[in-house]
Amino acid sequence: MTTGTHDLSTPGTPGTPGTGDGGRFVAWFDQVGRGDVDRVGGKGANLGEMTGAGFPVPAGFVVTAEAYLHALDEAGVRDALQERVRSLDVDDSAALARAADDLRSLVRSAGLPDRVRQAVLDAYGRIGRAELVAVRSSATAEDTASTSFAGMNETFTNVSGDDDLVRRIVDCWASLWSPRVVAYRATQALADEPAIAVVVQRMVDSRTSGVMFTADPASGDRGRMVIEAAFGLGEVVVGGQVEPDTYVVAKDGPRVVQAHIGTKAHKIVRGPDGRDQQLPVPPDEQARRVLDDETILEIARLGIAIEGHYGTPQDVEFAIGDDGVSIVQSRPITTLGDGGPTGDLQPAGTVLASGLAAAPGTAVGPVRVLRSPSEGASLVAGEVLVAPMTNPDWVPTMRRAAALVTDGGGVTCHAAIIGRELHLPTVVATRSATTVLRDGEMVTVDGTAGEVREGAEVAPPNIVPATPAAPTGAGPAAAAETTATLLYVNLAIAEHAEEVAALPVDGVGLLRAEFMITDALAGEHPKHLLATGRRAEFVDRMAASVLRITRAFAPRPVVYRAVDFRTNEFRGLTGGDEFEPVEGNPMIGYRGCYRYIRDPEVFALDLDVIARVRDETPNLHLMIPFVRTRWELEACLEAIDAHPLGRQRGLHRWVMAEVPSVVYRIPEYAAMGIDGVSIGSNDLTQLVLGVDRDSEICAELFDESDDAVLDAIRRIIEASRAAGITSSLCGQAPSNRPEFAELLVRHGITSISVNPDAAEPARRAIARAERRLLLERARGA
């Protein structure tokens, strides 16, 4: 492996300072250095600094911050931008999103003035219009010692042609005003007027790429370096799109001390048309090592030299193409402390894996890595369950675990929901826990911080104190402020029914039947029981579990959501592969109300269970999930009416409001005899915004507070009130953010259902909102 050279010997480029507008609006890498951040931004200054120091940096130039400000002045929008930001409350996510859209529109309206455009295209011509370039933001507060803005502003690769280049420069300018950048500036107390430069740099046709930290970013160990690498362009590494190889290098030598080979499912390469193209990596190559030791050490030596040049640990991005190793970015590591151990020492508390904080609490135990529920018997009580992902058939195993860690998922996934209900500290979306954690290794799982740390920080075994039990059947045990808006809880298993029933809540607003089935039936698919002639066994087991809940809450209502099978979750049950089709997108596939019509036999089992339970405790009611169309619901209600359950007095029938079509259909549903709707904010959000709620890659897009989602919720509540039926919300939002409850109260919602651990703050939020409404109306009167 050789280190690439990147000379650009064209008259009037490096070594020849620009004049006129070219000098104001464009600067070549060898004309700037680390002292020019105000002019060319942090990224541009660092690339210029490394170019001057002789490091292998692909040639390029910077469109200066002055060019950006000149464009705003020419368009007359500079003052308007600053005025809009000064009045912005960044803690109001909805207002922030609206303001960011306005701000970016102002920037795009400015575009590139003629003189800036001419200077940029002249410089591009000197690189060569046949060359593909990378266009990367370089904000003047970016990549400095205290703020990194890592990944916040835009980067575009394989850009070609004058028009494409100009468009991407404006896109980079606009990214200075994205919600996340505006919020980050506020949290970092950056009050000066922001400005942005743009780097235009010759592309490296990368076979492999990656990131190097010249100090361990997790432990702060400055005697170690960490290198992550994957095939193709580096976006898959910095964006967390694949599990990269991770190499740990001791600076003493340097020498490779550890190599963890990741599973690189795909790569991004330059396609035949010169654009980025995502390709799958063949299965037999996914676990192939990306870098050999010689290349690792070459990259490490470059990193040591770059750190020595700057005098501080660096976060370095590299690419390897036909010309060898190229350095495409370097910035200070902004998250290190004052330094840590050196050499091969592993400090106690080292973060081994991190992800999304899904269920709070801290637990200690030995690791047990399981790949499927069928291996569940090998988990010993008190061990930390580490799995690729969980679905309902993992529940029996999860019960014995001290904590839960998964590679995938989001805060609304199965693992998160059950983790909270079982009081299990839970970390999801780690991407690599099943490969970096080893069986028997003692770890501390911090579900609040979203971290798995080395060693035991508290005494095992973990015991999370539960809510004190109280006599059942007597209503809430604790005194609480009475509110007009009813407060319910969400449940998925019967195990803690008595404890939750002791809380000051008005009932169960969502009882997830699909989780109870896998629990009660020990992981067996219900149709497998039917096929083996064990229908009565199914009804007996399920009724016993549901009765434990209805007895504990009586006479308060319990709303049983019929089994909402998703095919990917239930194929793993015993016998499931015989009955569950394979779908490309099961979230919007064969599930809910439509499934009950196509497969009435399983729905009849649900009705049998409800009828059996209501014979003893008539506080159980039915909710029909994922209703898409009127004719589906009509057929489903006919099936209920034809069943003995339909002849029981006092049965309420609710519909889950998850599919956006419900906004239009509520008057029709009410006319068909539906008593109320319950907004499932998780599914409603994913369908309104078009984002898979289980996707960790798209997690930042999943926002229940998005204006479009809030407007849909408002319309559902108002339509329900106009139709004379009740409305509730049983999604994740009020559980995670009790302040969300105030919006619902203001719109006139009948009830709110939250996770048990969020009941107390939710009730306070409801009461506060009701008092505020009364006060506002009194003052208005």
WOGI-V99386 format. One record per pair of residues at least 12 apart in sequence whose C-alpha atoms are under 7 Angstrom apart, sorted by the first residue. I is the first residue (numbers start at 1). GAP is how many residues later the second one is. Records with the same first field share a line. If there is no record, write none. Layout:
I: GAP ; GAP
This chain:
1: 294 ; 323
2: 322 ; 323
3: 53 ; 320 ; 321 ; 322 ; 323
4: 52 ; 319 ; 320 ; 321 ; 322
5: 51 ; 318
6: 50 ; 51 ; 52 ; 53
7: 52
8: 51
10: 116
13: 15
14: 14 ; 16 ; 17
15: 15 ; 16
17: 14
21: 94 ; 98
22: 97
24: 42
25: 38 ; 39 ; 41 ; 42 ; 91 ; 94
26: 35 ; 36 ; 37 ; 38 ; 93 ; 94
27: 34 ; 35 ; 36 ; 37
28: 32 ; 33 ; 34
29: 18 ; 19 ; 22 ; 31 ; 32
30: 18 ; 21 ; 22
31: 17
32: 13 ; 16 ; 17
33: 12 ; 13 ; 15 ; 16
34: 12 ; 15
37: 103
38: 102
39: 25 ; 26 ; 27
40: 22 ; 24 ; 25 ; 98 ; 100 ; 157
41: 97 ; 98 ; 99 ; 100 ; 101 ; 155 ; 156
42: 96 ; 97 ; 98 ; 99 ; 100 ; 101 ; 102
43: 95 ; 99 ; 100 ; 286
44: 18 ; 94 ; 155
46: 284
47: 282
56: 270 ; 271
57: 269 ; 270 ; 271
58: 143 ; 144 ; 268 ; 270
59: 142 ; 143
60: 140 ; 141 ; 142
61: 138 ; 139 ; 140
62: 135 ; 136 ; 137 ; 138
63: 57 ; 134 ; 135 ; 136
64: 133 ; 134
65: 130 ; 131 ; 132
67: 49
68: 128 ; 129
71: 39 ; 40 ; 41 ; 42
72: 38
75: 35
77: 29
81: 22
90: 93
94: 611 ; 612 ; 613
96: 83
97: 82
100: 77 ; 78 ; 79
103: 74
104: 70 ; 73
107: 67
108: 62 ; 66
111: 59
121: 41
129: 32
131: 71
132: 26 ; 27 ; 28 ; 70 ; 71
133: 24 ; 25 ; 26 ; 27 ; 67 ; 68 ; 69 ; 70
134: 22 ; 23 ; 24 ; 25 ; 66 ; 67 ; 68 ; 69
135: 20 ; 21 ; 22 ; 33 ; 34 ; 63 ; 64 ; 65 ; 66
136: 18 ; 19 ; 20 ; 36 ; 62 ; 63 ; 64
137: 16 ; 17 ; 18 ; 35 ; 59 ; 60 ; 61 ; 62
138: 58 ; 59 ; 60 ; 61
139: 56 ; 57 ; 58
140: 55 ; 56
143: 188 ; 189
144: 187 ; 188
145: 187 ; 189
146: 188
147: 187
148: 186
152: 28 ; 29
153: 19 ; 22 ; 23
154: 18 ; 21
158: 45 ; 116 ; 117 ; 118
169: 29
172: 26
173: 23
204: 115 ; 117
205: 65 ; 116
206: 26 ; 27 ; 113 ; 114 ; 115
207: 24 ; 25 ; 113 ; 114
208: 21 ; 22 ; 23 ; 24 ; 25 ; 111 ; 112
209: 20 ; 21 ; 22 ; 23 ; 24 ; 25 ; 109 ; 110 ; 111
210: 18 ; 19 ; 20 ; 24 ; 27 ; 107 ; 108 ; 109
211: 16 ; 17 ; 18 ; 105 ; 106 ; 107
212: 14 ; 15 ; 16 ; 103 ; 104 ; 105
213: 12 ; 13 ; 14 ; 101 ; 102 ; 103
214: 12 ; 89 ; 90 ; 93 ; 99 ; 100 ; 101
215: 98
217: 119
218: 132 ; 133
219: 131
220: 116 ; 117 ; 119 ; 120
221: 118 ; 119 ; 120 ; 121
222: 117 ; 118 ; 120
223: 27 ; 28 ; 119 ; 120
224: 24 ; 25 ; 26 ; 27 ; 118 ; 119
225: 23 ; 24 ; 25 ; 26
226: 20 ; 21 ; 22 ; 23
227: 19 ; 20 ; 21
228: 16 ; 17 ; 18 ; 19
229: 15 ; 16 ; 17 ; 61
230: 14 ; 15 ; 34 ; 60
231: 36 ; 59
232: 35 ; 36 ; 37
233: 35 ; 36
236: 31
241: 456
242: 22 ; 23
243: 19 ; 20 ; 21 ; 188 ; 189
244: 18 ; 19 ; 20
245: 15 ; 16 ; 17 ; 45
246: 13 ; 14 ; 15
247: 12 ; 13
250: 93
254: 43
255: 42
261: 26 ; 28
262: 25
263: 23 ; 24
264: 17 ; 22 ; 23
265: 15 ; 16 ; 21
266: 12 ; 13 ; 14 ; 15
267: 12 ; 13 ; 14
312: 20
313: 19 ; 20
314: 16 ; 17 ; 18 ; 19
315: 15 ; 16 ; 17 ; 18
316: 13 ; 14 ; 15
317: 12 ; 13
348: 106 ; 107
349: 104 ; 105 ; 106
350: 103 ; 104
351: 100 ; 101 ; 102 ; 103
352: 100 ; 101 ; 102
353: 77 ; 80 ; 98 ; 99
354: 76 ; 96 ; 97 ; 98
355: 72 ; 73 ; 74 ; 75 ; 95 ; 96
356: 71 ; 72 ; 73 ; 94
357: 69 ; 70 ; 71 ; 90 ; 91 ; 92 ; 93
358: 53 ; 58 ; 68 ; 69 ; 70 ; 89
359: 57 ; 60 ; 61 ; 65 ; 66 ; 67 ; 88 ; 89
360: 65 ; 66 ; 87 ; 88
361: 64 ; 85 ; 86 ; 87
362: 63 ; 82 ; 83 ; 84 ; 85
363: 39 ; 40 ; 62 ; 81 ; 82 ; 83 ; 99
364: 79 ; 80 ; 81 ; 92 ; 94 ; 96 ; 97 ; 98
365: 17 ; 18 ; 19 ; 37 ; 77 ; 78 ; 79 ; 95 ; 96
366: 17 ; 18 ; 74 ; 75 ; 76 ; 77
367: 16 ; 17 ; 18 ; 19 ; 71 ; 72 ; 73 ; 74 ; 75 ; 76
368: 15 ; 16 ; 17 ; 18 ; 71 ; 72
369: 16 ; 17 ; 18 ; 65 ; 70
370: 16 ; 17
371: 16 ; 17
373: 20 ; 21
376: 21
380: 20
381: 19 ; 20
382: 18 ; 19 ; 20 ; 79
383: 18 ; 19
384: 17 ; 18 ; 19 ; 20
385: 16 ; 18 ; 19 ; 20
386: 18 ; 19 ; 20 ; 47 ; 48
387: 18 ; 19 ; 20 ; 47
388: 18 ; 19 ; 20 ; 46
389: 17 ; 18 ; 19 ; 20
390: 24 ; 25
391: 23 ; 178
392: 22 ; 123 ; 126 ; 177
393: 125 ; 130 ; 180
395: 124
396: 123 ; 126
402: 22 ; 60
403: 21 ; 22 ; 23 ; 42
404: 20 ; 21 ; 22 ; 23
405: 21 ; 22 ; 23
406: 21 ; 22 ; 23 ; 24 ; 27
407: 21 ; 22 ; 23 ; 24 ; 25 ; 26 ; 27
408: 20 ; 21 ; 22 ; 23 ; 288
409: 19 ; 20 ; 285 ; 286 ; 287
410: 18 ; 19 ; 283 ; 284 ; 285 ; 286 ; 289
412: 281 ; 320
413: 281
423: 41
425: 20 ; 21 ; 22
426: 21
427: 20 ; 23 ; 24
429: 267
442: 12 ; 13 ; 14
443: 12 ; 13
444: 12 ; 13
467: 32
468: 31
469: 29 ; 30 ; 33
470: 32
472: 26 ; 80 ; 81
473: 78 ; 79 ; 80 ; 81 ; 82
475: 78 ; 79
476: 25 ; 26 ; 27 ; 28 ; 29
477: 25 ; 26 ; 27
478: 24 ; 25 ; 26
479: 25
480: 24
483: 284
485: 265 ; 266
486: 20 ; 264 ; 265 ; 266
487: 18 ; 19 ; 264 ; 265 ; 266 ; 276
488: 17 ; 18 ; 19 ; 20 ; 21 ; 264 ; 265 ; 266
489: 18 ; 19 ; 20 ; 21 ; 264 ; 265 ; 266 ; 267
490: 18 ; 19 ; 20 ; 21 ; 263 ; 264 ; 265 ; 266
491: 19 ; 20 ; 21
492: 19 ; 20 ; 21 ; 23 ; 24
493: 22 ; 23
494: 51 ; 52 ; 54 ; 55
497: 51 ; 52 ; 55
498: 54
500: 256
501: 51 ; 52
506: 50
507: 46 ; 49 ; 50 ; 51
508: 49 ; 50 ; 51
509: 49 ; 50 ; 221 ; 244
510: 49 ; 50 ; 51 ; 220
511: 48 ; 49 ; 50
512: 48 ; 49
513: 47 ; 48 ; 49 ; 50
514: 49 ; 50 ; 51
517: 25
520: 21 ; 22 ; 25
523: 50 ; 51
524: 49 ; 50 ; 51
525: 48 ; 49 ; 50 ; 51
528: 47
539: 66 ; 69 ; 70
542: 67
543: 66 ; 69 ; 70
547: 66
550: 67 ; 69 ; 70
551: 66
554: 65
555: 64
556: 63
557: 62 ; 63
558: 61 ; 62 ; 63
559: 61 ; 62 ; 63 ; 64
560: 60 ; 61 ; 62 ; 63
561: 61 ; 62 ; 63 ; 64
562: 44 ; 60 ; 61 ; 62 ; 63
564: 27 ; 28 ; 61
565: 26 ; 27
566: 20 ; 21 ; 24 ; 25
567: 13 ; 14 ; 15 ; 19 ; 23
568: 18
592: 33 ; 34 ; 35
593: 31 ; 32 ; 33 ; 34 ; 39 ; 40 ; 43
594: 38
596: 40
597: 38 ; 39
607: 38
611: 34
621: 30 ; 31 ; 32
622: 30 ; 31 ; 32
623: 30 ; 31 ; 32 ; 33
624: 30 ; 31 ; 32
625: 30 ; 31
626: 30 ; 32 ; 33
627: 29 ; 32
628: 31 ; 33
652: 23
653: 21 ; 22
654: 20 ; 21 ; 22 ; 23
655: 21 ; 22 ; 23
656: 21 ; 22 ; 23 ; 24
657: 20 ; 21 ; 22 ; 23
658: 21 ; 22 ; 23 ; 25 ; 26
659: 25 ; 28
660: 24 ; 28
663: 49 ; 52 ; 53
666: 53 ; 54
667: 56
670: 53 ; 55
675: 50 ; 51
676: 49 ; 50 ; 51
677: 49 ; 50 ; 51
678: 49 ; 50 ; 51 ; 52
679: 49 ; 50 ; 51 ; 52
680: 49 ; 50 ; 51
681: 23 ; 50 ; 51
682: 49 ; 50
685: 17 ; 18 ; 19 ; 24
686: 16
688: 21
704: 29
714: 33
717: 30 ; 31 ; 32
726: 24
727: 22 ; 23 ; 24
728: 21 ; 22 ; 23 ; 24
729: 22 ; 23 ; 24
730: 22 ; 23 ; 24
734: 20 ; 28
735: 19 ; 20 ; 23
738: 23 ; 24 ; 27
739: 26
741: 21 ; 24 ; 25
742: 23 ; 24 ; 27
745: 21 ; 24
